[in-house]
Amino acid sequence: MGRVIRAQRKGAGSVFKSHTKNRKGAARLRPIDFAEKRGYIKGVVKELLHDPGRGAPLARVVFRNPYKYGKKSALFIAAEGMYTGQFIYCGKKAELKIGNVLPLSEMPEGTVVCNVEEKQGDRGRLARASGDYATIIGHNPEIKRTRLRLPSGAKKSIESTCRAMVGIVAGGGRIDKPMLKAGRAYHKFRVKRNSWPKVRGVAMNPVEHPFGGGNHQHIGHASTSRRDAPAGKKVGLIAARRTGRLRGGAKSKDA
């Protein structure tokens, strides 16, 4: 019987909990209401914020409360080109402009969007990382569904009533610049969670990792593991459909 390996210990939390102390809050679209379903509501970008541990900047947008006297603040993921003092319009009748939030059914094919809802009213789930965007491939009005190309290249069909922000997420090109030194990686992960530095499995002893041990640093058996493998064995390529290099051209159809 080996030790409880690192991958198992991460599930329990303890020192592996995410570092949320100075985070600004959950970045989500407005809760869907009558104003957004029937017309639009106007907000103003009060400030653009850095959120520790997140590559994309956030925008604090202040709206008038449609039901009683007062204001309501929302924390959006900022789209590239957003600025303080900008008016943001959310709703079915909003204009197709960067930063505005509309249902997918109101946007033409080819529109570039971000912070897309997966199900109506979930307030944004897809294409939220810095520089990410999804592209509307087509609408099917009969079944009220819209087809998107996601940042991964996968295509997904979601309900046309789902909302999205027009434009791409700000903070793109973040990974183009090399880290160059360990100190930068240290500070990057310090505000995220305890996940750096990473000791390789082959550098460990057999008691600490299935890939450990041996006179040379080598795995010594297939690096794939089955989906229902016990927790201490589930390392490497889990339930891999295929392994090896991707060869040949991309064969993707916009269908």
Secondary structure, DSSP 8 states (H G I E B T S, - for coil): -----HHHHHHT-GGGS---TT-----------HHHHHS-EEEEEEEEE--TT-SS-EEEEEEE-SSSSSEEEEEEE-BTT--TT-EEEESTT--S-TT-EEEGGGS-TT-EEESB-SSTTS---BS-STT--EEEEEEETTTTEEEEE-TTS-EEEEETT-EEEES-BSSTTTTTS---SHHHHHHHHHTT-S--S---GGGS-TTT-TT--TTTT---S-SEE-TT--GGG--SEET-S--S---S-------
